[in-house]
Amino acid sequence: MNKVIFIILSIFSTTLFGQEIHEAIAKQIRMYEKTMYETSSEVFKKQKYYSKLDKDYTFPWIEKKHTPEQLKSALDTIAKNAKIEIKYKGFSNLILELNTSFPAYINKKVLDLFELKINTYQIKNSNDTSIKIDKDGSTNFSLKFSSRYKNGKSHSYNSKTIKKSFNILSKKNQEKLKGKVLFRSSITLDYDYVKIDKSNIGASFHIGRFDFKIIDFFDNKVVLDFKQNIDGVKFSFVNVNDEGYKISQIPYFNFQKLKIKDSNNTSDASSIPERIQAIYKANYDLFKSKPDLSFNEYKKNVHGKFIEILKSKNQKETIEKVWGKEYVMFVTTDRVQNLFLYMPKNSVQKEFELKIK
């Protein structure tokens, strides 16, 4: 079940009495009407865009500086160098921290292709109770410089280090944790990709095992209708101009300087971060036909949908009926010119196990 459907279903967890809506439910409906209005009404609002051109950008499926054998060897080195420990994050939150490093020959571009997650784990506390842990974690890369003398000459070394932090979710009895963790590391070798431009509106495409239709292509947004469920699928995208230069977000502090210099800039203008978000067909159609729709007008259009869902015996099915399909919208930092949608096709992988002592 996707997150939006889950949120709507959560509204209706309270028992109804006759035909009247319980006040707690009515309050939740008003809150979600407001939330859905705010997120959906932003889609068609006109705004000023700020971006920069990255002339050094290379598509990840073009630049290949390492052979599969070199990348497999790199994963072996990562596994060999890996160490884990339990640490405090802040005053009370515990994390499992993994530290390791790439071999020196690995190019920094590989960092964008690398992924490391927990596959399985068995961790228990001093009471022999199993502990839960976040499997995805957060990753930080850094460069470590060192030098040494050999045969009368100075040699400099530059290693790329990895720090991966996994939150320990169990809050009680965190003392004396022991166990083992099986990690899975991977480096993407190749990608499936497709180029989309404004002329493709209404056309159907295929990427990986997924089929989709181009619903719209406007301002800084591309709206797609996927035929299959894509929950958990790792899509990436890039917006490039006709010369192949990447249209990138301006760093925050540089953007603040631009706001001061630009007299036409509004105080709430922002450098738009790229993102992927969902929008129901009903909301998309409503705001496309009337972008300046007021909140009161919106409520008149959608309040009945909530009531219909509320009275339905199969609420999940009714949600999909009254709101329509859930479109996927790719939002770029500036006007979209040529959108390349891509996803990993194949990779080299390695599993390795470490013990918490």
C-alpha positions in Angstrom: 0.0 0.0 0.0 1.4 3.4 -0.9 1.9 6.2 1.6 -0.8 8.5 0.4 -3.5 5.7 0.5 -2.2 4.8 4.0 -2.6 8.4 5.2 -6.1 8.7 3.9 -7.1 5.3 5.4 -5.7 6.4 8.8 -8.3 9.2 8.9 -11.1 6.7 9.1 -9.9 4.5 11.9 -12.5 5.9 14.4 -16.0 4.3 14.7 -19.0 6.1 13.1 -22.2 6.6 14.9 -25.2 6.4 12.5 -24.8 8.9 9.7 -22.9 11.5 11.7 -19.2 11.9 11.3 -17.4 11.8 14.6 -15.8 15.2 15.4 -12.3 13.7 15.6 -12.7 12.3 12.1 -14.1 15.6 10.8 -11.1 17.4 12.2 -8.7 15.0 10.5 -10.6 15.4 7.2 -10.2 19.2 7.4 -6.5 18.8 8.1 -5.9 16.5 5.1 -8.1 18.7 2.8 -5.7 21.5 3.8 -2.6 19.4 3.3 -3.7 18.0 -0.1 -4.7 21.5 -1.2 -1.3 23.0 -0.3 0.7 20.3 -2.0 -1.4 20.0 -5.2 -2.0 23.8 -5.7 1.7 24.4 -5.8 2.1 22.2 -8.9 0.7 24.8 -11.4 1.8 28.0 -9.7 4.1 30.2 -11.8 7.5 30.9 -10.2 10.9 32.2 -11.0 13.7 29.7 -11.5 17.3 29.8 -10.6 19.9 27.3 -11.8 23.4 26.9 -13.1 24.9 24.9 -16.0 27.3 22.0 -15.2 29.4 21.8 -18.4 31.5 19.0 -16.9 28.6 16.6 -16.3 28.8 13.2 -17.9 25.9 10.7 -18.0 26.7 7.8 -15.6 26.2 5.2 -18.4 28.8 6.9 -20.5 31.8 7.5 -18.2 33.3 4.1 -17.3 36.8 4.4 -15.8 37.0 0.9 -14.2 36.5 -2.6 -15.4 34.0 -5.0 -13.6 37.1 -6.8 -12.2 38.4 -3.7 -10.7 35.1 -2.9 -9.1 34.8 -6.4 -7.7 38.2 -6.0 -6.2 37.2 -2.7 -4.7 34.2 -4.4 -2.9 36.6 -7.0 -1.6 38.8 -4.2 -0.2 35.8 -2.5 1.4 34.8 -5.7 3.1 38.4 -6.4 4.3 38.7 -2.8 5.7 35.3 -2.7 7.3 34.9 -2.3 11.1 31.7 -1.8 13.1 31.0 -0.4 16.6 28.1 0.8 18.6 28.2 4.5 19.3 26.1 7.2 20.9 24.6 9.8 18.6 23.7 12.8 20.7 22.9 12.1 24.3 20.8 9.0 24.2 20.4 7.6 20.6 22.6 4.7 19.7 23.8 3.9 16.2 25.7 1.1 14.6 28.6 2.7 12.7 30.5 1.1 9.9 33.9 2.5 8.8 35.8 1.3 5.8 37.6 2.6 2.7 37.9 2.2 -1.1 41.3 1.2 -2.7 43.3 4.2 -3.8 42.8 3.6 -7.6 39.0 4.1 -7.4 37.8 7.3 -9.1 35.5 9.6 -7.1 32.7 9.1 -9.6 32.3 5.6 -8.3 31.0 7.1 -5.0 27.7 7.9 -6.8 27.4 4.3 -8.0 28.1 2.7 -4.6 25.5 1.4 -2.2 25.7 -0.4 1.1 22.9 -1.8 3.2 22.2 -4.3 5.9 20.9 -7.5 4.4 20.2 -9.4 7.7 21.2 -9.0 11.3 21.0 -10.8 14.7 21.6 -8.4 17.5 20.7 -9.0 21.2 21.1 -7.1 24.4 22.2 -8.3 27.8 18.8 -9.8 28.5 19.0 -11.8 25.3 16.3 -9.7 23.7 16.4 -9.0 19.9 17.2 -5.5 18.9 15.7 -3.7 15.8 17.9 -1.6 13.5 17.4 0.6 10.5 18.6 -1.4 7.5 19.2 1.5 5.1 21.2 4.0 7.2 22.9 7.2 6.1 26.2 7.4 4.2 29.1 9.9 4.4 32.1 9.9 2.1 35.4 11.7 2.8 38.9 12.0 1.6 41.8 11.0 3.8 45.3 12.3 2.9 48.5 10.7 4.2 52.2 10.6 3.2 55.2 8.5 4.1 58.8 8.1 3.1 60.0 5.1 1.1 63.4 4.6 -0.4 64.3 8.2 0.4 61.3 9.6 -1.4 58.0 11.1 -0.1 54.9 9.4 -1.3 51.4 10.9 -0.9 48.3 8.8 -0.6 44.7 9.7 -1.0 42.0 7.3 0.2 38.2 7.6 0.0 36.6 6.6 3.3 33.0 5.5 4.0 31.1 6.1 7.2 27.7 4.4 7.3 25.4 5.0 10.3 22.4 2.8 11.1 19.9 3.9 13.8 19.2 1.4 16.5 15.4 1.5 16.7 14.9 -0.4 20.0 15.0 2.2 22.7 15.0 0.0 25.8 17.8 -2.2 27.2 20.5 -1.1 24.8 23.4 -2.2 27.0 26.0 -4.7 26.0 24.7 -5.3 22.5 26.2 -8.3 20.7 25.5 -10.1 17.5 26.4 -10.2 13.8 25.4 -8.2 10.8 25.4 -9.3 7.1 26.0 -6.4 4.8 25.4 -6.2 1.0 27.6 -3.7 -1.0 27.1 -3.0 -4.7 28.5 -0.8 -7.5 26.3 -0.1 -10.5 27.8 -1.2 -13.8 25.1 0.0 -16.2 21.8 1.7 -16.5 18.5 1.5 -18.3 17.6 5.0 -19.4 15.1 6.9 -21.5 15.1 10.5 -22.8 11.8 12.5 -22.5 11.0 15.9 -24.1 7.9 18.0 -24.6 7.1 16.3 -28.0 6.6 13.0 -26.1 3.4 14.1 -24.3 0.9 11.2 -24.7 3.5 8.7 -25.8 4.3 5.4 -24.0 7.8 4.3 -22.9 9.5 1.4 -21.2 12.3 1.4 -18.7 13.6 -1.7 -17.0 10.5 -3.8 -16.4 8.2 -0.8 -16.1 5.8 0.7 -18.7 4.6 4.3 -18.4 2.8 7.1 -20.3 3.9 10.8 -20.5 0.9 12.7 -19.1 2.4 16.2 -19.1 5.6 18.1 -19.6 5.5 21.7 -18.4 7.5 24.3 -16.4 9.9 22.3 -14.2 7.7 19.1 -14.1 7.2 15.9 -16.0 4.2 13.8 -15.0 4.2 10.1 -15.7 1.6 7.3 -15.3 3.3 4.0 -14.5 1.4 0.9 -15.3 3.1 -1.2 -12.6 3.6 -0.5 -8.9 6.9 1.3 -8.4 7.0 1.4 -4.6 10.6 1.0 -3.5 12.1 1.3 -7.0 15.2 3.5 -7.3 14.7 6.0 -10.1 17.1 8.8 -10.8 16.7 11.7 -13.3 18.7 14.6 -14.8 17.6 17.7 -16.7 20.0 18.7 -19.5 19.8 21.4 -22.2 20.1 20.7 -25.9 24.0 21.0 -25.7 24.0 18.2 -23.0 24.9 20.5 -20.1 23.2 19.5 -16.8 20.8 22.1 -15.4 21.7 22.1 -11.7 20.5 23.6 -8.4 22.4 26.6 -7.2 24.1 26.0 -3.8 22.2 27.6 -0.9 24.7 30.4 0.0 25.2 31.4 -3.7 21.5 31.6 -4.1 21.2 33.9 -1.1 23.6 36.3 -2.8 21.5 36.2 -6.0 18.3 37.0 -4.0 20.0 40.2 -2.7 21.2 41.3 -6.2 17.9 40.5 -8.0 15.4 43.3 -7.4 12.7 41.3 -9.0 13.2 38.4 -6.6 10.4 37.8 -4.0 11.3 37.2 -0.4 9.9 33.6 -0.5 11.7 32.7 -3.8 13.9 29.6 -3.4 16.4 27.5 -5.3 14.1 24.5 -6.1 15.5 21.1 -5.0 14.9 18.2 -7.4 12.5 15.6 -6.2 10.0 12.9 -7.1 6.4 13.3 -5.7 3.0 11.8 -6.2 -0.2 13.5 -7.2 -3.6 11.9 -7.7 -5.2 12.3 -11.1 -8.3 14.0 -9.6 -6.1 16.7 -8.0 -4.0 17.0 -11.2 -7.0 17.5 -13.4 -8.6 19.9 -11.0 -5.7 22.3 -10.7 -4.7 22.0 -14.3 -8.1 23.3 -15.3 -8.1 26.0 -12.7 -4.6 26.8 -11.2 -5.8 29.6 -9.0 -8.5 27.4 -7.3 -9.2 28.7 -3.8 -9.2 26.4 -0.8 -13.0 26.8 -0.3 -13.6 25.9 -3.9 -11.3 22.9 -3.5 -13.1 21.7 -0.4 -16.4 21.8 -2.3 -14.9 19.5 -4.9 -13.2 17.0 -2.7 -15.2 16.9 0.6 -17.7 14.4 -0.9 -14.8 12.1 -1.9 -13.8 11.8 1.8 -17.4 11.0 2.8 -17.7 8.4 0.0 -14.5 6.7 1.3 -15.8 7.0 4.8 -19.0 5.1 4.1 -17.4 2.5 1.9 -16.9 -1.1 3.0 -13.8 -1.4 0.9 -12.0 1.9 1.6 -8.8 1.2 -0.3 -10.7 0.3 -3.4 -12.9 3.4 -3.1 -9.8 5.7 -2.6 -8.5 4.5 -6.0 -11.9 5.0 -7.6 -12.6 8.5 -6.3 -9.1 10.0 -6.5 -8.1 8.1 -9.7 -4.6 7.0 -10.6 -1.6 8.2 -8.6 0.7 10.0 -11.1 4.4 10.3 -10.5 5.9 13.8 -10.9 9.5 14.5 -11.5 10.4 18.1 -10.4 13.5 19.7 -11.7 15.3 22.8 -10.4 14.6 24.9 -13.5 12.4 24.6 -16.6 12.7 21.0 -17.9 14.2 20.7 -21.4 15.4 17.2 -21.8 14.7 14.8 -19.0 16.7 11.6 -18.8 15.1 9.0 -16.5 17.4 6.2 -15.5 17.7 3.2 -13.1 20.4 0.6 -12.3 20.5 -2.2 -14.8 23.1 -4.5 -13.4 25.9 -4.3 -10.7 28.7 -6.1 -9.0 27.8 -7.1 -5.5 29.4 -8.6 -2.4 28.1 -9.7 1.0 30.2 -9.7 4.1 29.5 -10.4 7.7 30.8 -8.5 10.8 30.4 -9.3 14.5 29.6 -6.9 17.3 31.8 -7.8 20.2 
